[in-house]
Amino acid sequence: MTITFNQKNYIALLERDEIAPKVIETEAEYQRFLAVAERLIFKRQDRTAEETTLLKLLVKLIKDYEEEVFDLENWSKTSPHELLQFLMEAKGIKQADLIGVLSDSSGLVSSIVNGKRAISKAQAKKLGDFFNIESGVFI
């Protein structure tokens, strides 16, 4: 049995999920596209041909956005603390969420986040693991 692509069903899918097939330009669009892609990923074998096509498009658009926004070369002049603050804001993470990741001391976490203390190699490794990025950006 061959599953065929139906353009009308695809357009209805775009309308239902309020997705305009366009370059992602804002964090809000990124979050919305990401949520739809995650929902489609979890459907696995139950995806229609139209849903699979949309998922492929969303993955490409999300990847392009992430490469542009999170490109570490563009962040080379940003201090480790500014990068940490940006990542925290982008992911909706508060200082309290880093207690236990960086240190058990809220005061030490606050000092690190606010740039009053340097980030050690061990802490950079923990942050890299936590944010799923290269730890060297925090040093």
C-alpha positions as CSV (number, residue, x, y, z in Angstrom):
1,M,0.0,0.0,0.0
2,T,1.4,3.4,-1.0
3,I,0.5,6.4,1.0
4,T,0.0,9.4,-1.4
5,F,0.5,13.0,-0.6
6,N,-2.7,15.1,-0.7
7,Q,-2.1,18.8,-1.1
8,K,-5.5,19.8,0.2
9,N,-5.0,17.8,3.4
10,Y,-1.5,19.4,3.7
11,I,-3.0,22.9,3.5
12,A,-5.7,22.0,6.0
13,L,-2.9,20.7,8.3
14,L,-1.0,24.0,8.0
15,E,-4.2,25.9,8.8
16,R,-5.1,23.6,11.8
17,D,-1.6,24.0,13.4
18,E,-1.4,27.7,12.4
19,I,1.9,27.2,10.6
20,A,2.9,29.4,7.8
21,P,5.7,27.7,5.8
22,K,8.2,30.5,6.2
23,V,11.6,31.2,7.8
24,I,11.4,31.4,11.6
25,E,12.2,34.9,12.7
26,T,11.1,35.1,16.4
27,E,11.5,33.0,19.5
28,A,7.7,32.7,19.7
29,E,7.6,31.2,16.1
30,Y,10.4,28.9,17.0
31,Q,8.6,27.6,20.1
32,R,5.4,27.1,18.2
33,F,7.1,25.3,15.3
34,L,9.0,23.2,17.9
35,A,5.8,22.2,19.7
36,V,4.2,21.1,16.4
37,A,7.3,19.2,15.4
38,E,7.5,17.4,18.7
39,R,3.8,16.4,18.5
40,L,4.4,15.0,15.0
41,I,7.6,13.1,16.1
42,F,5.6,11.3,18.8
43,K,3.0,10.1,16.2
44,R,5.6,7.9,14.6
45,Q,3.8,5.2,12.5
46,D,0.5,7.0,12.7
47,R,1.7,10.0,10.7
48,T,0.0,10.7,7.4
49,A,2.1,11.6,4.4
50,E,1.1,15.2,4.9
51,E,2.2,15.2,8.5
52,T,5.5,13.6,7.5
53,T,6.0,16.3,4.9
54,L,5.2,19.0,7.4
55,L,7.6,17.4,10.0
56,K,10.4,17.4,7.5
57,L,9.8,21.1,6.7
58,L,9.6,22.1,10.4
59,V,12.8,20.2,11.2
60,K,14.6,22.1,8.4
61,L,13.2,25.5,9.5
62,I,14.0,24.8,13.2
63,K,17.6,23.7,12.3
64,D,18.2,26.8,10.3
65,Y,16.9,29.0,13.1
66,E,19.0,27.3,15.7
67,E,22.1,27.5,13.6
68,E,21.5,31.3,13.1
69,V,20.6,32.1,16.7
70,F,22.7,29.7,18.6
71,D,25.8,29.8,16.3
72,L,28.6,29.8,18.8
73,E,30.9,31.7,16.4
74,N,28.5,34.7,16.6
75,W,28.7,34.5,20.3
76,S,32.5,34.6,20.5
77,K,32.6,38.2,21.8
78,T,29.9,37.5,24.4
79,S,31.1,36.8,28.0
80,P,30.4,33.4,29.5
81,H,28.0,35.1,32.0
82,E,26.1,36.9,29.2
83,L,25.8,33.6,27.3
84,L,24.6,31.9,30.5
85,Q,22.0,34.6,31.1
86,F,20.8,34.4,27.5
87,L,20.4,30.7,27.6
88,M,18.5,30.9,30.9
89,E,16.2,33.5,29.5
90,A,15.6,31.6,26.2
91,K,14.8,28.4,28.1
92,G,12.8,30.1,30.9
93,I,15.3,28.9,33.5
94,K,15.7,30.8,36.8
95,Q,18.8,30.9,39.1
96,A,17.1,28.5,41.4
97,D,16.9,25.9,38.6
98,L,20.7,25.9,38.6
99,I,21.0,25.1,42.3
100,G,22.3,21.5,42.3
101,V,23.7,21.9,38.8
102,L,26.4,24.5,39.5
103,S,26.4,24.3,43.3
104,D,24.2,23.6,46.2
105,S,24.8,27.2,47.4
106,S,22.2,29.7,46.0
107,G,24.7,32.5,46.8
108,L,27.4,30.9,44.6
109,V,24.9,30.3,41.8
110,S,23.8,33.9,42.0
111,S,27.5,35.1,41.9
112,I,28.2,33.0,38.9
113,V,25.1,34.0,37.0
114,N,25.6,37.7,37.7
115,G,29.3,37.6,36.7
116,K,30.7,38.3,40.1
117,R,32.5,34.9,40.1
118,A,34.3,33.2,37.2
119,I,32.9,29.9,35.9
120,S,35.3,27.1,36.6
121,K,36.1,24.3,34.1
122,A,34.0,21.8,36.2
123,Q,31.1,24.2,36.3
124,A,31.4,24.9,32.6
125,K,31.2,21.1,32.0
126,K,28.1,20.9,34.1
127,L,26.5,23.9,32.3
128,G,27.4,22.4,28.9
129,D,25.7,19.1,29.9
130,F,22.7,21.0,31.3
131,F,22.2,23.1,28.2
132,N,23.4,20.4,25.8
133,I,26.1,22.6,24.3
134,E,29.9,22.7,24.1
135,S,31.2,23.5,27.6
136,G,34.0,25.6,26.3
137,V,31.7,28.5,25.7
138,F,31.4,29.1,29.4
139,I,35.2,29.6,29.9
